[in-house]
Amino acid sequence: MSETVDGARVRAAHELFVTTGQVPSRAVRTLVAESWRRSRRSGVDPDVQNAPVDMSGNALSGYRRALALAAAMPVIRELLVRPGADAGWVTALTDDVGRMLWVEGDPQVRSRVEGVGFVEGAVWREDCAGTNALGTALTTNRPVQVVGSEHYAVKIHPWSCSAVPVHAPSGQVLGVLDVTGGPMVASGLVMSLVRATVAAVEAELARAAAAPTEQHPVVVLGGTATARLRVLGAPTLHLGGATVRLSLRHAELLLLLSRHPAGLSADELAVLLSEHELSDVTVRAEVSRLRRLVGPLLSESRPYRLTAPLRTDVDMVHAMLDTGDVDAALTAYCAPVLARSVAPGVERIRDELAADVRGAVLASPLPEVVSRWLASDAGAEDWQAWERLAWLAPKGSPVHVRAVGRLDLLGRRLGAPPHA
């Protein structure tokens, strides 16, 4: 079949589909048409590359080191990365939710695909990036090749890719191995190479699973040990004498579960984690990875719940406010709760704590406490706090003059009359 003719037919079919939602009969493969429909239902914009990067830096490095797949990378580098170094492709290995753990290979190709978000830490599930070989392989649990315009997102049309799911000895999908590059990547030869590499990877994983391993050193709970979770600043878990840096998603899960001691179902967690539809499969996968990290702190039964007390720095701030020590609470309240999180349940906790701290500041009789709040990012333009400071400070004092001046400045911005 002519690649040029095929390419023209698929491009025309793609344009018709994104415009009308209709796929011309026999114009594209059934596998591709079904994936396009899923992508459309998920709200993926074909004109925008939507693959989000939800993990990077030390968080990503620590996360992938803890995965069983890490042991397979030497095999992948030997069989795919090195042959592809001058063959015009890059090799990517994902986890079971489509997050790319490693992207290695031809430097020029890697530089070009970075422009469409094909980078470590990016999530390439169909519901995030539309039809693509690794995302569709993850959805269908079968080897997939996607050629040029068969991709749902227009920016990926110059590329072709071949991907094969990777399974644990138990049969569980651990991730996907993908090769991306020019038209040659869509050949049967490359697909055979990817399949053979996955077979070698799965054999390596089976050997590793059969070998005796050391127990994870992080989580040993005993007696009345209390774990501590930091969410004001870089998320960190202190547990069993160890300190663990957490990904944003794992910190969100632990914070939400700490607020619901009776436990939460996958559906309930999905609603608290995202304002968009989040599948049970995604939630269960994240909880499974978190359990591997924290061990017996997280129950194996459902609903998901913590098995031991987990004290957060949010609890600590509230305790200080309850005792009236607003100055100490301001010291502890060094940053918003998980500032980068857009999870609705976390945003609610963040807003509640900010409101409680602000309310305590406005009720304080101490000018220095109000001044500390006004010196923070959250309080810098708080009109009521400046009014409170102007009222508390001795009239004519430098603090009073400063407060009146700031109120006049804010008033001019808002079109209000000058402060008396």
Protein Blocks (a to p, Z undefined) as FASTA:
>chain_A
ZZklmmmmmmmmmmmmmmnopacehkbcfklmmmmmmmmmnopafkbcfbdcfbgcjllm
mmmmmpmklmmmmmmmmmmmmmmmmnopacddddfeopafbdcdjfklmmmmmmnopagh
iacbfklnopafklmmmmnopacddehjlpmblklmmpccdddddddfkopafbdcdddd
dfklmpmklmmmmmmmmmmmmmmmmmmmmpccdddfkbccehjbccdddfedjddddeeh
iacdddfklmmmmmmmmmmmnopafklmmmmmpcbdcdfklmmmmmmmmmmmnmmmpcfb
dcdddfbdcddfklmmmmmmmnopamlmmmmmmbcehklbccfklmmmmmmmmmmmmmmm
mmpcbfklmmmmmmpmklmmgmklmmmmmmmpcghiaklmmmmmmmmmmmmmnopacdZZ
